[in-house]
């Protein structure tokens, strides 16, 4: 056989084998869920690659059959013009260097692009060798089964989010901090963010509100004021200060049953923070009473929860006056 033809065939066969080797590694480098997310977001490359990855055993068989075919053909071509031992050495080195190591290293870094671009060729090769690839697919499905979804733990997600900082990330530092803090909510308890009762302004259920008392309430500047019994074991209702501004307390005093109050919801001190948003929504209130061992120990507000997520204290106009 002409030396030029031998070189041409060898280069062609090694190149095809290299392509298959790279596609083999690239196929396994793709995460199915990652492709589904990117495809859902409109990534055309991910959508094409997803069609291959979803039927991974069938197309893997097609890639491997093609790879083995052309790798074997390379040895056959070389053996016709070169002595057996030398043909084995040249064929092995050519395949290892040019058809294994190099293409695999390149394919891993560009897995989605590689599978997406060569998706039509992969399908053709797989269906051309259908009598072989289909039985292999069925065998692999039975032996290996489907790919299990890999779920990350909360701590792993925390570290993954931390990686999305700096140059090249679409997330800024504040967004990363918010997501990380949100992931930690289930590990924290209401008692860690509540305002202790000693720091809360409250009134007793047997008190009356007169001109002096309303001035005191305004000076304290709490938007919501819990109503406790003297034993501090029950807090069934609270006052919203702004709802008292239209009442003339200078004319007479008012019992708490005569002014508008709101039903107070109670939450345990060991309640996990990740459940608190739903509790606030269900209670239709921005404040909840915190109890422990049948004693009122403080209050927690939706503002406290938001501060825990954003990682910064949110001060309003009244905070400086307290």
Secondary structure, 3 states (H helix, E strand, C coil): CCHHHHHHHHHHHHHHHHHHHHHHHHHHHCCHHHHHHHHHCCCHHHHHHHHHHCCHHHHHHHHHHHHHHHHHHHHHHHHHHCCHHHHHHHHHHHHHHHHHHHHHHHHHHCHHHHHHHCHHHHHHHHHHCHHHHHHHHHHHHHHCCCCCCCCCCHHHHHHHHHCCCCCCCCCCHHHHHHHHHHHCHHHCEHHHHCEEHHHCCEEECCCEECHHHHHHHHHHCCCEEEEECCCCCCCCEEEEHHHHCCCCCCCCCEEHHHCCCEECCEEECCCEHHHHHHHHHHHCCCEEEEEECCEEEEEEEHHHHHHHHHCCCCCCCCHHHC
